[in-house]
């Protein structure tokens, strides 16, 4: 947390019904923007505030079963609040 970066590793098992989930993160700075990168996927990067990530959650969609994704979050260096 002190470096403003981290990652989430998400798996969807063969038996999983839902193809999407919102994961609420913890320990972020509410007013800071975070750049969200989906590794090994062609999804567009997201920029969300710490408050959005902690209250609304990080949106994850995994359409294939089984599948997984690693998501990296990092303080947005273009954010003037940092």
mmCIF file of the C-alpha atoms, coordinates in Angstrom:
data_MODEL
# 
_entry.id   MODEL 
# 
loop_
_atom_site.group_PDB 
_atom_site.id 
_atom_site.type_symbol 
_atom_site.label_atom_id 
_atom_site.label_alt_id 
_atom_site.label_comp_id 
_atom_site.label_asym_id 
_atom_site.label_entity_id 
_atom_site.label_seq_id 
_atom_site.pdbx_PDB_ins_code 
_atom_site.Cartn_x 
_atom_site.Cartn_y 
_atom_site.Cartn_z 
_atom_site.occupancy 
_atom_site.B_iso_or_equiv 
_atom_site.pdbx_formal_charge 
_atom_site.auth_seq_id 
_atom_site.auth_comp_id 
_atom_site.auth_asym_id 
_atom_site.auth_atom_id 
_atom_site.pdbx_PDB_model_num 
ATOM 1  C CA . UNK A 1 1  ? 0.000   0.000   0.000   1.00 0.00 ? 1  UNK A CA 1 
ATOM 2  C CA . UNK A 1 2  ? 2.790   2.483   0.735   1.00 0.00 ? 2  UNK A CA 1 
ATOM 3  C CA . UNK A 1 3  ? 3.908   2.273   -2.918  1.00 0.00 ? 3  UNK A CA 1 
ATOM 4  C CA . UNK A 1 4  ? 0.367   2.676   -4.234  1.00 0.00 ? 4  UNK A CA 1 
ATOM 5  C CA . UNK A 1 5  ? 0.473   -0.492  -6.293  1.00 0.00 ? 5  UNK A CA 1 
ATOM 6  C CA . UNK A 1 6  ? -0.751  -4.051  -6.100  1.00 0.00 ? 6  UNK A CA 1 
ATOM 7  C CA . UNK A 1 7  ? -2.418  -6.814  -8.046  1.00 0.00 ? 7  UNK A CA 1 
ATOM 8  C CA . UNK A 1 8  ? -5.454  -9.078  -8.020  1.00 0.00 ? 8  UNK A CA 1 
ATOM 9  C CA . UNK A 1 9  ? -5.479  -12.582 -9.461  1.00 0.00 ? 9  UNK A CA 1 
ATOM 10 C CA . UNK A 1 10 ? -8.964  -13.839 -10.358 1.00 0.00 ? 10 UNK A CA 1 
ATOM 11 C CA . UNK A 1 11 ? -10.032 -17.317 -11.464 1.00 0.00 ? 11 UNK A CA 1 
ATOM 12 C CA . UNK A 1 12 ? -13.295 -18.572 -12.887 1.00 0.00 ? 12 UNK A CA 1 
ATOM 13 C CA . UNK A 1 13 ? -13.803 -22.272 -12.322 1.00 0.00 ? 13 UNK A CA 1 
ATOM 14 C CA . UNK A 1 14 ? -15.643 -24.651 -14.628 1.00 0.00 ? 14 UNK A CA 1 
ATOM 15 C CA . UNK A 1 15 ? -18.658 -24.789 -12.280 1.00 0.00 ? 15 UNK A CA 1 
ATOM 16 C CA . UNK A 1 16 ? -18.996 -21.000 -11.888 1.00 0.00 ? 16 UNK A CA 1 
ATOM 17 C CA . UNK A 1 17 ? -22.329 -19.661 -13.139 1.00 0.00 ? 17 UNK A CA 1 
ATOM 18 C CA . UNK A 1 18 ? -21.577 -15.937 -13.102 1.00 0.00 ? 18 UNK A CA 1 
ATOM 19 C CA . UNK A 1 19 ? -19.247 -14.474 -15.716 1.00 0.00 ? 19 UNK A CA 1 
ATOM 20 C CA . UNK A 1 20 ? -18.738 -11.161 -13.912 1.00 0.00 ? 20 UNK A CA 1 
ATOM 21 C CA . UNK A 1 21 ? -17.955 -9.899  -10.454 1.00 0.00 ? 21 UNK A CA 1 
ATOM 22 C CA . UNK A 1 22 ? -17.051 -6.643  -8.735  1.00 0.00 ? 22 UNK A CA 1 
ATOM 23 C CA . UNK A 1 23 ? -14.220 -7.030  -6.242  1.00 0.00 ? 23 UNK A CA 1 
ATOM 24 C CA . UNK A 1 24 ? -14.101 -4.357  -3.551  1.00 0.00 ? 24 UNK A CA 1 
ATOM 25 C CA . UNK A 1 25 ? -10.491 -3.472  -2.782  1.00 0.00 ? 25 UNK A CA 1 
ATOM 26 C CA . UNK A 1 26 ? -9.310  -2.208  0.604   1.00 0.00 ? 26 UNK A CA 1 
ATOM 27 C CA . UNK A 1 27 ? -6.615  0.115   1.918   1.00 0.00 ? 27 UNK A CA 1 
ATOM 28 C CA . UNK A 1 28 ? -6.565  2.557   -1.012  1.00 0.00 ? 28 UNK A CA 1 
ATOM 29 C CA . UNK A 1 29 ? -6.518  6.345   -0.864  1.00 0.00 ? 29 UNK A CA 1 
ATOM 30 C CA . UNK A 1 30 ? -10.067 7.546   -1.550  1.00 0.00 ? 30 UNK A CA 1 
ATOM 31 C CA . UNK A 1 31 ? -9.196  10.668  -3.538  1.00 0.00 ? 31 UNK A CA 1 
ATOM 32 C CA . UNK A 1 32 ? -6.350  9.137   -5.529  1.00 0.00 ? 32 UNK A CA 1 
ATOM 33 C CA . UNK A 1 33 ? -6.847  7.833   -9.062  1.00 0.00 ? 33 UNK A CA 1 
ATOM 34 C CA . UNK A 1 34 ? -5.546  4.343   -9.863  1.00 0.00 ? 34 UNK A CA 1 
ATOM 35 C CA . UNK A 1 35 ? -4.650  3.006   -13.299 1.00 0.00 ? 35 UNK A CA 1 
ATOM 36 C CA . UNK A 1 36 ? -6.023  -0.529  -13.769 1.00 0.00 ? 36 UNK A CA 1 
ATOM 37 C CA . UNK A 1 37 ? -4.221  -2.830  -16.245 1.00 0.00 ? 37 UNK A CA 1 
ATOM 38 C CA . UNK A 1 38 ? -5.463  -6.281  -17.269 1.00 0.00 ? 38 UNK A CA 1 
ATOM 39 C CA . UNK A 1 39 ? -2.317  -8.317  -17.975 1.00 0.00 ? 39 UNK A CA 1 
ATOM 40 C CA . UNK A 1 40 ? -2.235  -10.555 -21.041 1.00 0.00 ? 40 UNK A CA 1 
ATOM 41 C CA . UNK A 1 41 ? -5.583  -9.172  -22.231 1.00 0.00 ? 41 UNK A CA 1 
ATOM 42 C CA . UNK A 1 42 ? -6.433  -6.551  -24.786 1.00 0.00 ? 42 UNK A CA 1 
ATOM 43 C CA . UNK A 1 43 ? -8.888  -4.740  -22.541 1.00 0.00 ? 43 UNK A CA 1 
ATOM 44 C CA . UNK A 1 44 ? -8.566  -0.998  -22.303 1.00 0.00 ? 44 UNK A CA 1 
ATOM 45 C CA . UNK A 1 45 ? -6.935  0.319   -19.138 1.00 0.00 ? 45 UNK A CA 1 
ATOM 46 C CA . UNK A 1 46 ? -9.267  1.851   -16.589 1.00 0.00 ? 46 UNK A CA 1 
ATOM 47 C CA . UNK A 1 47 ? -8.682  4.806   -14.304 1.00 0.00 ? 47 UNK A CA 1 
ATOM 48 C CA . UNK A 1 48 ? -10.787 4.722   -11.137 1.00 0.00 ? 48 UNK A CA 1 
ATOM 49 C CA . UNK A 1 49 ? -10.552 6.479   -7.790  1.00 0.00 ? 49 UNK A CA 1 
ATOM 50 C CA . UNK A 1 50 ? -9.682  4.631   -4.630  1.00 0.00 ? 50 UNK A CA 1 
ATOM 51 C CA . UNK A 1 51 ? -13.175 5.421   -3.379  1.00 0.00 ? 51 UNK A CA 1 
ATOM 52 C CA . UNK A 1 52 ? -14.763 3.821   -6.481  1.00 0.00 ? 52 UNK A CA 1 
ATOM 53 C CA . UNK A 1 53 ? -12.596 0.708   -6.121  1.00 0.00 ? 53 UNK A CA 1 
ATOM 54 C CA . UNK A 1 54 ? -13.356 0.341   -2.425  1.00 0.00 ? 54 UNK A CA 1 
ATOM 55 C CA . UNK A 1 55 ? -17.093 1.125   -2.571  1.00 0.00 ? 55 UNK A CA 1 
ATOM 56 C CA . UNK A 1 56 ? -18.234 -0.058  -6.039  1.00 0.00 ? 56 UNK A CA 1 
ATOM 57 C CA . UNK A 1 57 ? -15.513 -2.614  -6.726  1.00 0.00 ? 57 UNK A CA 1 
ATOM 58 C CA . UNK A 1 58 ? -13.176 -3.570  -9.537  1.00 0.00 ? 58 UNK A CA 1 
ATOM 59 C CA . UNK A 1 59 ? -15.236 -4.927  -12.467 1.00 0.00 ? 59 UNK A CA 1 
ATOM 60 C CA . UNK A 1 60 ? -14.033 -8.331  -13.719 1.00 0.00 ? 60 UNK A CA 1 
ATOM 61 C CA . UNK A 1 61 ? -15.588 -10.231 -16.636 1.00 0.00 ? 61 UNK A CA 1 
ATOM 62 C CA . UNK A 1 62 ? -14.451 -13.761 -17.475 1.00 0.00 ? 62 UNK A CA 1 
ATOM 63 C CA . UNK A 1 63 ? -16.603 -15.245 -20.238 1.00 0.00 ? 63 UNK A CA 1 
ATOM 64 C CA . UNK A 1 64 ? -14.698 -18.519 -20.631 1.00 0.00 ? 64 UNK A CA 1 
ATOM 65 C CA . UNK A 1 65 ? -14.715 -21.411 -18.158 1.00 0.00 ? 65 UNK A CA 1 
ATOM 66 C CA . UNK A 1 66 ? -12.211 -22.069 -16.749 1.00 0.00 ? 66 UNK A CA 1 
ATOM 67 C CA . UNK A 1 67 ? -10.230 -18.855 -17.092 1.00 0.00 ? 67 UNK A CA 1 
ATOM 68 C CA . UNK A 1 68 ? -8.346  -16.268 -15.107 1.00 0.00 ? 68 UNK A CA 1 
ATOM 69 C CA . UNK A 1 69 ? -6.812  -12.836 -15.209 1.00 0.00 ? 69 UNK A CA 1 
ATOM 70 C CA . UNK A 1 70 ? -4.194  -10.826 -13.345 1.00 0.00 ? 70 UNK A CA 1 
ATOM 71 C CA . UNK A 1 71 ? -5.085  -7.195  -12.783 1.00 0.00 ? 71 UNK A CA 1 
ATOM 72 C CA . UNK A 1 72 ? -2.491  -4.645  -11.684 1.00 0.00 ? 72 UNK A CA 1 
ATOM 73 C CA . UNK A 1 73 ? -3.471  -1.386  -10.014 1.00 0.00 ? 73 UNK A CA 1 
ATOM 74 C CA . UNK A 1 74 ? -1.109  1.543   -9.573  1.00 0.00 ? 74 UNK A CA 1 
ATOM 75 C CA . UNK A 1 75 ? -1.453  5.152   -8.537  1.00 0.00 ? 75 UNK A CA 1 
ATOM 76 C CA . UNK A 1 76 ? -2.009  7.205   -11.679 1.00 0.00 ? 76 UNK A CA 1 
ATOM 77 C CA . UNK A 1 77 ? 1.072   9.394   -12.088 1.00 0.00 ? 77 UNK A CA 1 
ATOM 78 C CA . UNK A 1 78 ? -1.010  11.823  -14.189 1.00 0.00 ? 78 UNK A CA 1 
ATOM 79 C CA . UNK A 1 79 ? -3.258  12.463  -11.179 1.00 0.00 ? 79 UNK A CA 1 
ATOM 80 C CA . UNK A 1 80 ? -2.620  15.914  -9.708  1.00 0.00 ? 80 UNK A CA 1 
ATOM 81 C CA . UNK A 1 81 ? -3.761  14.692  -6.259  1.00 0.00 ? 81 UNK A CA 1 
ATOM 82 C CA . UNK A 1 82 ? -0.591  12.551  -5.898  1.00 0.00 ? 82 UNK A CA 1 
# 
